[in-house]
Amino acid sequence: MKDKRFNIPIATLSEGGHHYDFHLDRSFFEELEREEILDSDIDATVDINRRGDHYEILFRTEGEITVECHRCLDPLKLPVEAEYDIKVTYGEDYDDSKDGLLIIPDESRDLDVAPILADTVQLTIPMRAVHPEGECNPEMEARISE
């Protein structure tokens, strides 16, 4: 991501806890090419606890996103409240294949938390995001019924 606000200089963090606040709006998801999210108003926090070359990181997101209703295609607002924790350590190569563990190359100085925050939000979207019964666009519902 070009926006360096989301790059945390983990290599230079002192031992102990560190807290970061972010606001995720539409431009955040546009830059990451997450077209499914049409708009957003999300407050996110990242809490990092460093112990040597190991980091425990907790991501929290809370707010609202707008996606397309899967039935009528009109905008649909959804609440977002999610947490995700991960352990980060150094290794030879980047590896995110293990659940809950991220290995970054030894020479890494920064950790870009933008993709992790975006994934945390995106995973809150239900498989079938639809308006409550009777709240879909009536014109589209009529076409579906034909």
For each residue, the residues with C-beta under 8 A, 3 or more apart:
1: 6 31 32 112 114 115
2: 31
3: 6 28 31 114
4: 7
5: 22
6: 1 3 22 112 113 114 117
7: 4 110 111 112 113
8: 13 18 20 46 48 110 111 113
9: 12 13 109 110
10: 13 48 50 55 88 108 109 110 111
11: 108 109 110
12: 9 109
13: 8 9 10 18 48 50 55
14: 18 50
15: 50 51 52
16: 49 50
17: 47 48 49
18: 8 13 14 47 48 49 50
19: 45 46 47 48
20: 8 45 46 47 48 113
21: 43 44 45
22: 5 6 43 44 45 46 113 117
23: 42 43 44
24: 28 29 40 42 43 44 61 63 117 118 121
25: 28 39 40 41 42
26: 29 30 37 38 39 40
27: 30 31
28: 3 24 25 31 32 40 114 118
29: 24 26 32 34 37 40 118 121
30: 26 27 33 34
31: 1 2 3 27 28
32: 1 28 29 114 115 118
33: 30
34: 29 30 37 118 122
35:
36: 67 68 122 125
37: 26 29 34 40 65 66 67 121 122 125
38: 26 65 66 67 68 75
39: 25 26 65 66 75
40: 24 25 26 28 29 37 63 64 65 66 80 121
41: 25 63 64 65
42: 23 24 25 61 62 63 64 65 80 121
43: 21 22 23 24 61 62 63
44: 21 22 23 24 59 60 61 62 117 120
45: 19 20 21 22 58 59 60
46: 8 19 20 22 57 58 59 60 113 117
47: 17 18 19 20 57 58 60
48: 8 10 13 17 18 19 20 55 56 57
49: 16 17 18 55 56 57
50: 10 13 14 15 16 18 54 55
51: 15 54 55 56
52: 15
53: 89 90
54: 50 51 87 88 89
55: 10 13 48 49 50 51 87 88 89
56: 48 49 51 85 86 87
57: 46 47 48 49 85 86 87 88 113
58: 45 46 47 83 84 85
59: 44 45 46 82 83 84 85 86 113 116 117 120
60: 44 45 46 47 82 83
61: 24 42 43 44 80 81 82 83 117 120 121 124
62: 42 43 44 80 81 82
63: 24 40 41 42 43 79 80
64: 40 41 42 77 78 79 80
65: 37 38 39 40 41 42 77 78 80 121 124 125
66: 37 38 39 40 75 76 77 78
67: 36 37 38 75 76 78 125 129
68: 36 38 73 74 75 76 129
69: 72 73 74 75 76 129 130 131 136 137
70: 128 129 130
71: 130 131 136 140 141 144
72: 69 130 131 136 137 140 141 144
73: 68 69 137 140
74: 68 69 131 136 137 140
75: 38 39 66 67 68 69
76: 66 67 68 69 129 130 131
77: 64 65 66
78: 64 65 66 67 124 125 126 129
79: 63 64
80: 40 42 61 62 63 64 65 121 124
81: 61 62 124
82: 59 60 61 62 120 121 123 124
83: 58 59 60 61 120
84: 58 59 116 119 120
85: 56 57 58 59 100
86: 56 57 59 100 101 102 116
87: 54 55 56 57 100 101 102
88: 10 54 55 57 101 102 103 104 111
89: 53 54 55 101 102 103 104
90: 53 103 104 105 106 108
91: 95 103 104 105 106
92: 105 106
93: 103 105
94: 103 104 105
95: 91 98 102 103
96: 102 103
97:
98: 95 101 103
99:
100: 85 86 87
101: 86 87 88 89 98
102: 86 87 88 89 95 96
103: 88 89 90 91 93 94 95 96 98
104: 88 89 90 91 94 108 111
105: 90 91 92 93 94 108
106: 90 91 92
107:
108: 10 11 90 104 105 111
109: 9 10 11 12
110: 7 8 9 10 11
111: 7 8 10 88 104 108
112: 1 6 7 115
113: 6 7 8 20 22 46 57 59 116 117
114: 1 3 6 28 32 117 118
115: 1 32 112 118 119
116: 59 84 86 113 119 120
117: 6 22 24 44 46 59 61 113 114 120 121
118: 24 28 29 32 34 114 115 121 122
119: 84 115 116 122 123
120: 44 59 61 82 83 84 116 117 123 124
121: 24 29 37 40 42 61 65 80 82 117 118 124
122: 34 36 37 118 119 125
123: 82 119 120
124: 61 65 78 80 81 82 120 121
125: 36 37 65 67 78 122 129
126: 78 129
127:
128: 70
129: 67 68 69 70 76 78 125 126
130: 69 70 71 72 76 136
131: 69 71 72 74 76 135 136
132: 135
133:
134:
135: 131 132
136: 69 71 72 74 130 131 140 141
137: 69 72 73 74 140 141
138: 141 142
139: 142 143
140: 71 72 73 74 136 137 143 144
141: 71 72 136 137 138 144 145
142: 138 139 145 146
143: 139 140 146
144: 71 72 140 141
145: 141 142
146: 142 143
